[in-house]
Amino acid sequence: MMRLGKELYMPEGYCVKCKAKKEIVDAVEEVMKNGRKAIKGKCPTCGTVMFKILGGKATTSTPPAPATPTTPTTPNKPN
C-alpha cells in the first residue's frame, strides 16, 4: 500500500506468469540506475516479482549551491 496525499492506493501492474493485471503486494518504490522511479512487489496469486516503471525521472532534493564568495580585487600597481 502506498500513500498518495491522504489516500492509500494499491499500485497495479502486469504479472507475466498469470498474464493478467493485478494489484502489487508489498510494493516498494525504487529509483533505477537511469534515475527513473519504479514500483517493485509481488503478485498476490503466484508470488512472482512484479515491476512497474513509473513516468518521469526521480527528483533529488539537493540544496542549492552556495554563491561563490567575492574577493576584493586590488588595483594593478604600475611598475
N, C-alpha and C positions, 0 to 999 in steps of 0.2 A: 504494500500500500504506500502510495506517495502522497505528499501534501501539495496541493496547488491552491494557494490562498488559504481560505478557511475550509475548503472541501477536500475530502480524501478521494482519490481515484485509483483504480487498478489499471495499469498500463496494459494494452492489448498488443499481442504480437502473433506471428505465424509459427506454428510448430511444424517442422519439416517431417517429423516422424508420423504425427497424426494427420498431417495435411489439412489443417484447419486453423482458423483464427481463434485464439484463446487468450484469457487473461493471464498475465505473467505473475507467478507466485514468487515470493521472496525477492521482489525486484529491487535492484540497486542501480543507482545512476553512476555511470563511469565516464571518464574522459579518455578517448582513444589517443594513440600516438600522434595522429594528424590534427588533434585539437577539437574534434567533433565530440558531441555528447552522445551517449548511448545508454540503453537500459538492458541489464542482464539479469536473468532469473531462471525459473524452472517452469515447465509445463505442468499444469495441475493433474493431467491424466497419466502421462507416461514418465514424467520426471526428467525429460530431456532438457538440456540447457537451451534457453531461448534468448535471442539477442536482437534488440531493435535499435536501429540508428535513428537518432533524433535530428531534426533540422537545425542548421546553423552551427556556428563554432561556439565553443565554450568561452565565456568571458572570464578573464583573470582580473581579480581586483588588486592591481598593483598601485601603490601610491604614486602620485605624480613626481617626476624627477625634480630635485631641488634646483632652483635657479643658480646659474653659475655665478660665483661671487665676483664682484667687480673690484679690481685692484687699482688703486690710484696710479696714474701714469705720471712720470716725471718728464718735464720738457727736455728736449735734446740740448745738451750744452755745446756751444761752439768750441772747436779746438783751436 
